[in-house]
Amino acid sequence: MNFTDVQFVSPIFKWIGVTGKISPERANAVINAYMLDYFDMHLKNQGGSLIKGPNSRFPEAKNVTSLL
């Protein structure tokens, strides 16, 4: 649920395990960076380094491949 705003509503969501282990502010920073990189890559034909694989700036982000 870190991808939603529920993490900013109340700290109880972290205590009951609804959100991840990182702080809401860090999760928000990671999500924003990856979304910006994705749109830069597809709309501006630049960037894309975060989307292509692991990045040392965001060790908590995991790149996965499709199960299909």
PyMOL commands that set and color helices and strands:
alter all, ss='L'
color gray80, all
select helices_A, chain A and resi 6-9+12-15+24-44+49-52
alter helices_A, ss='H'
color red, helices_A
deselect
rebuild
show_as cartoon
